[in-house]
Every structure is written in structure tokens, then in C-alpha cells.
Amino acid sequence: MQAPIQVYEHEILKIGQKDFKAEHFEALSRYHGEKGCSYFSLVNKGVKFCEYVGVIQIDGITIEVLPKIDSLDSKAKCQDILIKMLRSINSFKPHAPSSASLKLHKNSVLDLYFEMFVVELEMLFRKGLLKKYRKVESNSDSLNGSLLFGKHISKNYIHKERFYVRHTAYDENHTLNQILLKTISLLKRINTNPHLSGRIRNLYTFMPEVQDITTSERIFGNLKYSRKSKVYRGAIEIARLLLMNYHPDVTKGKNNVLALMFDMNVLWEKFVYLSLRRQLRDYEVKPQSSKDFWQKTTGYKSTVSLRPDIVIEKDGKHFVLDTKWKLVEKHGASIAELRQMFAYSHYFEADKTALFYPATESNSIHGKFCNTVKTCSILKQQLPIDFADWQVQIGENVSEWIAN
């Protein structure tokens, strides 16, 4: 199995570097398209990655884009942090038994997504795939169900012994199982990890014959889960992620692209929010509370809203946090970020506001807006040496800021 090509966010990868070939660049160029792509930009004979992290697979090679963490001296450690952050915010969407049964070593982020789907599907096989009732029309040798007289006459003018009927079937041929078959068929084609190959083949072999469908966001959006079908939710959510991010190369049919990428700013925001919700049990921690800020009074009326990342409340007091994924030792808080916090402090009647950054060392800078009593702090959260204590340290850092 070929090891993934590992790069950092904002890094440039050129043809000839790290097994990255001209055909891979051409496939990414077609994927980029005329309208552009959020994950990377094109440069001379190469690509420059943006603030997105995750994994891109092209024609058997895997490119992992890792968060840039200056305090860590290896890409393996950065990969470990990324995987644990994704797990901590439930980006894998596992059932409780599934996450505990993962067996693969940390080969790549993509391997973990593939195995998570395999584990979910194996769990569904053990419980038994769901059957549903559905209406079926068929030209049958027996009169079973209701006779569709018009179609019967047109189709059986010669074959008098047949009956064109509509009847009810009870089987596995429904949308949920159709999505599962579509996904396991995709994994059978694109998986490069030998530790998963046998399990994927077994699942594909034992999948029932169901109708092939063309998946779309509309199909996933229209799914409804019942008491019996809710066990499918974990597998379907991973299937949606894989199927909706797989882009076949329709021009050459060879360099297909699968891109599972995450905005590092959004990932950091969700990670900090969930860390605080778990650690600050005595506070109400809310994500992205919104208030109207400006409204057009002429023409088509539209409203601009203010939406801080995290609002913390207790005993009638409000504390606003805005998370930013950048190292402030290099860049510092910008004037635009401070103006943003000034607006938050007034519109949300915040007792305190703070910008929350990753850093090589945890410390705080406290300040206030001139000619007002409103305060704004810069909280620097040390990046992890030991991930297990990281969320606890985030809670302690914010709790200390609230108390002082």
C-alpha cells in the first residue's frame, strides 16, 4: 500500500514532488474547473492548498492536507491531532460500539472513514438488513394482486396466460439499502488498503440485489428514519459524505477524485465549542447565536446578522468568544477582528468578549475598548502535547477568563 502524500495547509505541491505526477495535476485541474475550488488554487505546474484540511484521493494516490502546528515537529503528530479533532466533534458520526471497534493503524484519514463505514455495515448485517413493503408492477404467470387492465391488454395480447398486475413486495429493495450498495461498490473500486479489502469484498458479496440508483443531495435530504431504520443513520451519514464528495473523471475515466476536506476555521470552532460544553457544566454554552445588525429599507429588503462563534451564559451574564485558527505570535489580532468584537460586545450585551486562538504557549492579553467599559481579551490556547488533556485545558483557560 502506497503511503499518503502529506502536506500542510497553505503548502504548494508541484509535479515531481512526493510522487505527484502530471496526470494527477491534470485531474485536479479538471476538478478545480472554471469556477474554482475552495480546497486549493492552481499554480505553475502545481497546486497551493488553502485553509482546508483532510484528504484527496486521485487514481490510487492519497494526498493528506494537515493542519500547520508549529509546536509539533512531525507530520505524524499533526495527522494524529487532526484525526482526534475529527473524532471529538463526531465528524465520523459513529454509533458508540463502532468507534470502539476500529482496528486500523493511523494510515490515513481516508482509511478511517472507509473503515467506519465498513464497521457500520457489518453491524447492520449482524442485526439483519431492514425489509420494507413496496408496490411492484410485473407481468406475472398468476393473478397475484390487482390487475392493471389497460397494461394487461397492451402487453398480453398474444400471451393470454399472463397477467399484468400490481402487488405488494416485502424485501430489502429500498432507498437505504440502495445507498449502502452504492457506497460499498465505490469502496470496492477505490480502496487501496489491503487490511480493508477482504472485509469490503465480503460485504459486497452478501449485499442483496437491489435497484441501482443515482444518488443526490435531494435523495439524502428526503430520507426519513423510523424507530426500526434509525440504526442506519451512522452508515448513511458516512455514505453521504463519500458519495457526494466523489467526482468521477468523465473525460478520461481514470483520474477520479474523492475529496473529504474540512475548513480548519470551522473545525477549530466546533472543537472549542464542544470542549467548552463538556467542561463548563455550570454554564450554558451556545453555538453561533445570531442577531440582526443592519437591514435595507429600500428595494428588496434583506438583513445582515451578527453571529459570534460561541456565547456563554450564567446568572444573566453573557460572555462572547470568537475562535480564529491562526498563530497570533506571527500575525496578532487584526483591527477587523477587534472591531468585530466591539460590535458583539454591544449587540449581545456581553459582560466580556474574547478572541480565542491556538498558540505555542497558553497565555492571555486583557484589554478594553477606549472610551467604553467594554473589554476584549486575547486568549491563547497551547496546542497539544497530550491530546487527552487538551479539552480540559481549553475549559480551564476559558473558566479562568470568565472568573477574573
C-alpha positions as CSV (number, residue, x, y, z in Angstrom):
1,M,0.0,0.0,0.0
2,Q,1.4,3.4,-1.0
3,A,1.8,5.8,1.8
4,P,-0.2,9.0,1.5
5,I,1.5,12.2,0.4
6,Q,1.4,14.6,3.4
7,V,1.4,18.3,3.0
8,Y,0.5,21.2,5.3
9,E,-2.3,23.7,4.8
10,H,-1.2,26.6,2.6
11,E,1.7,24.5,1.2
12,I,2.5,24.2,-2.5
13,L,2.7,20.8,-4.1
14,K,4.4,20.7,-7.6
15,I,4.7,18.0,-10.2
16,G,7.7,15.7,-9.4
17,Q,7.4,16.2,-5.6
18,K,6.4,13.3,-3.4
19,D,5.1,11.1,-6.3
20,F,2.8,13.8,-7.5
21,K,2.6,13.4,-11.3
22,A,1.4,15.4,-14.3
23,E,-1.7,13.2,-14.6
24,H,-2.6,13.9,-11.0
25,F,-2.2,17.7,-11.6
26,E,-4.4,17.4,-14.7
27,A,-7.1,15.6,-12.8
28,L,-7.0,18.2,-10.0
29,S,-7.1,21.0,-12.7
30,R,-10.3,19.5,-14.2
31,Y,-11.8,19.1,-10.7
32,H,-10.9,22.8,-10.0
33,G,-12.8,23.7,-13.1
34,E,-13.6,27.2,-14.4
35,K,-15.4,28.3,-11.2
36,G,-12.6,27.5,-8.9
37,C,-12.3,25.3,-5.8
38,S,-12.2,26.2,-2.1
39,Y,-9.7,23.5,-1.2
40,F,-6.7,24.6,-3.4
41,S,-5.7,27.0,-6.1
42,L,-3.7,26.2,-9.2
43,V,-0.1,27.5,-9.6
44,N,2.5,26.8,-12.2
45,K,2.8,23.0,-12.5
46,G,1.3,22.5,-9.1
47,V,-1.4,23.3,-6.6
48,K,-1.4,25.5,-3.5
49,F,-3.6,24.3,-0.7
50,C,-5.8,26.7,1.3
51,E,-7.1,26.6,4.9
52,Y,-8.9,23.3,4.2
53,V,-7.5,20.1,5.7
54,G,-8.4,16.5,5.1
55,V,-7.7,14.1,2.3
56,I,-7.9,13.9,-1.5
57,Q,-7.6,10.6,-3.4
58,I,-6.7,10.6,-7.1
59,D,-6.0,7.4,-9.2
60,G,-4.6,5.4,-6.3
61,I,-2.6,8.1,-4.6
62,T,-3.8,9.9,-1.4
63,I,-2.9,13.5,-0.5
64,E,-3.4,14.4,3.1
65,V,-3.6,18.1,3.9
66,L,-2.7,18.5,7.6
67,P,-3.1,21.5,9.9
68,K,0.1,23.5,10.4
69,I,1.0,23.3,14.0
70,D,4.4,24.9,14.7
71,S,4.9,23.4,18.1
72,L,4.8,19.8,16.7
73,D,7.9,18.6,14.9
74,S,6.4,15.9,12.7
75,K,3.5,15.4,10.2
76,A,2.6,12.2,12.0
77,K,1.8,14.2,15.1
78,C,-0.2,16.7,13.1
79,Q,-2.1,13.9,11.5
80,D,-2.9,12.4,14.9
81,I,-4.2,15.7,16.1
82,L,-6.4,16.1,13.0
83,I,-7.9,12.6,13.4
84,K,-8.6,13.1,17.1
85,M,-10.2,16.5,16.4
86,L,-12.5,15.0,13.8
87,R,-13.4,12.2,16.1
88,S,-14.1,14.6,19.0
89,I,-16.6,16.7,17.0
90,N,-18.3,13.5,15.8
91,S,-17.3,14.2,12.2
92,F,-17.2,10.4,11.7
93,K,-20.8,10.1,13.0
94,P,-20.2,6.7,14.7
95,H,-22.5,4.6,16.8
96,A,-21.0,4.0,20.2
97,P,-19.9,0.4,19.5
98,S,-18.4,1.3,16.2
99,S,-15.8,3.8,17.3
100,A,-14.5,1.3,19.9
101,S,-14.1,-1.5,17.4
102,L,-11.8,0.3,14.9
103,K,-8.7,-1.8,14.2
104,L,-6.7,0.0,11.6
105,H,-3.5,1.8,12.4
106,K,-3.4,5.5,11.5
107,N,-2.5,5.1,7.9
108,S,-4.6,8.0,6.6
109,V,-7.8,9.9,7.4
110,L,-9.4,8.3,4.4
111,D,-8.8,4.8,5.8
112,L,-10.6,5.7,9.0
113,Y,-13.7,6.9,7.0
114,F,-13.7,3.7,4.9
115,E,-13.3,1.5,8.0
116,M,-16.0,3.4,9.9
117,F,-18.5,2.7,7.0
118,V,-17.4,-1.0,6.9
119,V,-17.9,-1.3,10.7
120,E,-21.3,0.3,10.5
121,L,-22.4,-2.0,7.6
122,E,-21.1,-5.1,9.5
123,M,-23.2,-4.1,12.4
124,L,-26.3,-3.8,10.2
125,F,-25.6,-7.3,8.8
126,R,-25.4,-8.7,12.3
127,K,-28.8,-7.2,13.2
128,G,-30.3,-8.0,9.8
129,L,-30.9,-5.6,6.9
130,L,-34.3,-3.9,7.1
131,K,-37.1,-5.0,4.8
132,K,-39.9,-2.8,3.7
133,Y,-43.2,-3.0,1.8
134,R,-43.2,-1.6,-1.7
135,K,-45.6,-1.6,-4.7
136,V,-44.4,-3.7,-7.7
137,E,-45.8,-3.9,-11.2
138,S,-45.0,-7.1,-13.1
139,N,-46.1,-9.4,-15.9
140,S,-46.9,-12.5,-13.9
141,D,-48.0,-16.0,-14.6
142,S,-50.6,-15.8,-11.8
143,L,-53.2,-13.3,-10.8
144,N,-51.5,-12.0,-7.7
145,G,-52.6,-8.5,-6.6
146,S,-54.7,-6.1,-8.7
147,L,-55.0,-6.5,-12.4
148,L,-53.9,-3.3,-14.4
149,F,-56.4,-3.9,-17.2
150,G,-55.0,-1.3,-19.7
151,K,-51.4,-2.5,-19.5
152,H,-52.6,-6.1,-19.4
153,I,-54.4,-5.8,-22.7
154,S,-51.4,-4.0,-24.4
155,K,-48.7,-6.3,-23.1
156,N,-50.5,-9.7,-23.1
157,Y,-52.5,-9.5,-26.4
158,I,-50.6,-12.6,-27.5
159,H,-49.7,-14.2,-24.1
160,K,-53.1,-14.9,-22.8
161,E,-51.7,-16.9,-19.9
162,R,-50.0,-13.9,-18.3
163,F,-51.4,-11.1,-16.0
164,Y,-50.1,-7.6,-15.7
165,V,-50.6,-6.9,-12.0
166,R,-49.7,-4.5,-9.2
167,H,-48.9,-6.2,-5.9
168,T,-47.0,-5.6,-2.7
169,A,-43.5,-7.0,-2.1
170,Y,-41.7,-7.2,1.2
171,D,-37.9,-7.2,0.7
172,E,-34.6,-5.3,1.0
173,N,-35.0,-3.3,-2.2
174,H,-35.5,0.2,-0.7
175,T,-33.5,3.5,-0.7
176,L,-31.4,2.9,2.4
177,N,-30.1,-0.4,1.2
178,Q,-29.6,1.0,-2.3
179,I,-27.4,3.7,-0.9
180,L,-25.4,1.1,1.1
181,L,-24.8,-1.0,-2.1
182,K,-23.8,2.2,-4.0
183,T,-21.2,3.0,-1.3
184,I,-19.7,-0.4,-0.8
185,S,-19.4,-0.7,-4.6
186,L,-17.5,2.6,-4.6
187,L,-15.2,1.4,-1.8
188,K,-14.6,-1.8,-3.7
189,R,-13.2,0.3,-6.6
190,I,-11.2,2.9,-4.8
191,N,-9.9,1.3,-1.6
192,T,-6.2,0.8,-1.5
193,N,-5.8,-0.5,2.0
194,P,-5.2,-4.3,2.0
195,H,-6.4,-4.6,5.6
196,L,-9.9,-3.5,4.4
197,S,-10.0,-5.2,1.0
198,G,-11.3,-8.6,2.3
199,R,-14.0,-7.1,4.5
200,I,-15.2,-4.9,1.7
201,R,-15.4,-7.8,-0.7
202,N,-17.3,-9.9,1.8
203,L,-19.8,-7.1,2.4
204,Y,-20.2,-6.6,-1.4
205,T,-20.8,-10.3,-1.9
206,F,-23.5,-10.6,0.8
207,M,-25.4,-7.4,-0.1
208,P,-28.8,-8.2,-1.5
209,E,-29.6,-7.4,-5.1
210,V,-31.3,-4.1,-5.1
211,Q,-32.0,-1.4,-7.7
212,D,-29.1,0.8,-8.7
213,I,-29.8,4.5,-8.0
214,T,-28.2,7.8,-8.8
215,T,-27.6,9.5,-5.5
216,S,-28.0,13.2,-5.0
217,E,-28.3,15.6,-2.1
218,R,-32.1,15.6,-2.7
219,I,-32.3,11.9,-2.0
220,F,-30.3,12.2,1.2
221,G,-32.3,15.2,2.3
222,N,-35.6,13.4,1.8
223,L,-34.7,10.4,3.9
224,K,-36.9,9.8,7.0
225,Y,-35.8,7.5,9.8
226,S,-38.3,5.4,11.7
227,R,-37.8,3.5,15.0
228,K,-36.5,0.5,13.1
229,S,-34.5,2.3,10.5
230,K,-32.6,4.7,12.8
231,V,-29.8,2.1,13.1
232,Y,-28.9,3.0,9.5
233,R,-28.2,6.7,10.4
234,G,-24.5,6.3,11.0
235,A,-23.8,4.3,7.9
236,I,-25.9,6.6,5.7
237,E,-24.2,9.8,7.0
238,I,-20.8,8.4,6.1
239,A,-22.2,7.1,2.8
240,R,-23.4,10.6,2.1
241,L,-20.0,12.1,2.8
242,L,-18.3,9.6,0.5
243,L,-20.8,9.6,-2.4
244,M,-21.3,13.4,-2.5
245,N,-17.6,14.1,-2.5
246,Y,-16.6,11.6,-5.2
247,H,-16.1,13.2,-8.6
248,P,-15.6,10.8,-11.5
249,D,-13.3,11.9,-14.3
250,V,-15.8,11.8,-17.1
251,T,-13.3,12.9,-19.8
252,K,-10.7,10.1,-19.3
253,G,-12.4,7.8,-16.9
254,K,-9.2,7.2,-15.0
255,N,-8.2,10.0,-12.6
256,N,-11.3,10.1,-10.4
257,V,-11.2,12.4,-7.4
258,L,-12.5,11.8,-3.9
259,A,-12.1,14.9,-1.7
260,L,-13.0,14.9,2.0
261,M,-11.9,18.3,3.1
262,F,-12.7,20.5,6.2
263,D,-12.4,24.2,6.7
264,M,-9.9,24.4,9.6
265,N,-11.5,27.5,11.0
266,V,-14.9,25.7,11.2
267,L,-13.2,22.6,12.6
268,W,-11.4,24.7,15.3
269,E,-14.7,26.5,16.2
270,K,-16.6,23.2,16.6
271,F,-13.8,21.7,18.6
272,V,-13.6,24.6,21.0
273,Y,-17.4,24.8,21.3
274,L,-17.8,21.0,22.2
275,S,-14.8,21.2,24.5
276,L,-16.4,24.0,26.5
277,R,-19.8,22.4,26.5
278,R,-18.3,19.3,28.1
279,Q,-16.0,21.1,30.5
280,L,-18.2,24.1,31.6
281,R,-21.1,22.1,33.1
282,D,-22.3,25.0,35.2
283,Y,-22.7,27.3,32.2
284,E,-25.0,27.4,29.2
285,V,-22.7,27.2,26.1
286,K,-24.4,28.2,22.8
287,P,-23.0,27.9,19.3
288,Q,-23.4,30.8,16.8
289,S,-26.2,32.9,18.3
290,S,-27.5,35.4,15.7
291,K,-28.9,38.9,16.0
292,D,-30.0,41.3,13.2
293,F,-27.4,44.0,12.6
294,W,-28.4,46.0,9.5
295,Q,-31.4,46.0,7.2
296,K,-32.2,47.5,3.8
297,T,-35.1,49.9,3.8
298,T,-35.4,50.3,0.1
299,G,-35.8,47.8,-2.7
300,Y,-35.6,44.1,-1.9
301,K,-35.4,44.0,1.9
302,S,-32.5,42.0,3.3
303,T,-30.9,41.8,6.7
304,V,-27.3,41.4,7.8
305,S,-26.8,39.5,11.0
306,L,-24.0,39.3,13.7
307,R,-23.2,35.8,14.6
308,P,-20.4,35.1,17.1
309,D,-19.0,31.6,17.3
310,I,-19.8,30.9,21.0
311,V,-22.0,32.6,23.6
312,I,-21.6,31.5,27.2
313,E,-24.3,32.5,29.8
314,K,-24.7,32.1,33.5
315,D,-26.8,34.1,36.1
316,G,-27.8,36.7,33.5
317,K,-24.3,37.4,32.4
318,H,-23.1,36.9,28.8
319,F,-19.6,36.1,27.5
320,V,-18.8,36.0,23.8
321,L,-16.0,34.0,22.2
322,D,-14.9,34.2,18.6
323,T,-12.4,31.5,17.5
324,K,-9.7,32.0,14.9
325,W,-7.4,29.4,13.5
326,K,-4.1,31.3,13.2
327,L,-1.0,31.7,15.3
328,V,-1.2,35.1,16.9
329,E,2.6,35.1,17.7
330,K,3.1,35.7,14.0
331,H,0.1,37.7,12.9
332,G,-1.6,39.1,16.0
333,A,-5.2,40.2,16.3
334,S,-6.3,42.3,13.3
335,I,-8.1,45.6,13.6
336,A,-11.1,43.9,11.7
337,E,-11.3,41.2,14.4
338,L,-11.2,43.8,17.2
339,R,-14.0,45.8,15.5
340,Q,-16.0,42.7,15.2
341,M,-15.7,42.0,18.9
342,F,-16.7,45.6,19.7
343,A,-19.9,45.1,17.8
344,Y,-20.5,41.8,19.6
345,S,-20.0,43.4,23.0
346,H,-22.8,45.9,22.3
347,Y,-25.3,43.9,20.4
348,F,-25.1,40.8,22.7
349,E,-24.8,43.0,25.9
350,A,-21.7,40.9,26.7
351,D,-20.0,41.3,30.0
352,K,-16.8,40.1,28.4
353,T,-15.6,39.3,24.9
354,A,-12.5,37.4,23.8
355,L,-10.8,36.2,20.7
356,F,-9.6,32.6,21.1
357,Y,-6.5,31.5,19.2
358,P,-4.2,28.4,19.0
359,A,-0.7,29.2,20.2
360,T,2.6,27.6,21.1
361,E,2.1,28.7,24.7
362,S,-1.1,29.4,26.7
363,N,-1.5,33.0,28.0
364,S,-3.9,35.9,27.9
365,I,-3.8,39.5,26.9
366,H,-6.5,41.6,28.5
367,G,-7.7,45.0,27.2
368,K,-10.7,47.3,26.8
369,F,-12.2,49.4,24.1
370,C,-11.3,53.0,24.6
371,N,-13.9,55.4,25.9
372,T,-16.1,52.5,26.9
373,V,-16.3,50.0,29.8
374,K,-16.4,47.1,27.3
375,T,-13.5,44.7,27.5
376,C,-11.9,42.3,25.0
377,S,-9.2,39.7,25.7
378,I,-7.0,37.7,23.5
379,L,-6.9,34.1,24.8
380,K,-4.1,31.9,23.5
381,Q,-4.6,28.2,23.8
382,Q,-1.5,26.0,23.8
383,L,-1.5,23.3,21.1
384,P,-1.5,19.8,22.5
385,I,1.5,17.7,23.6
386,D,-1.0,15.3,25.1
387,F,-4.4,15.4,23.3
388,A,-6.2,13.8,26.3
389,D,-5.8,16.9,28.4
390,W,-6.3,19.4,25.7
391,Q,-10.1,19.8,26.0
392,V,-9.7,20.1,29.8
393,Q,-7.1,22.8,29.3
394,I,-9.4,24.7,27.0
395,G,-12.2,24.6,29.6
396,E,-9.8,25.8,32.3
397,N,-8.5,28.6,30.2
398,V,-11.9,30.0,29.4
399,S,-13.2,29.4,33.0
400,E,-10.3,31.4,34.4
401,W,-11.0,34.3,31.9
402,I,-14.7,34.4,33.0
403,A,-13.8,34.4,36.7
404,N,-11.1,37.1,36.6
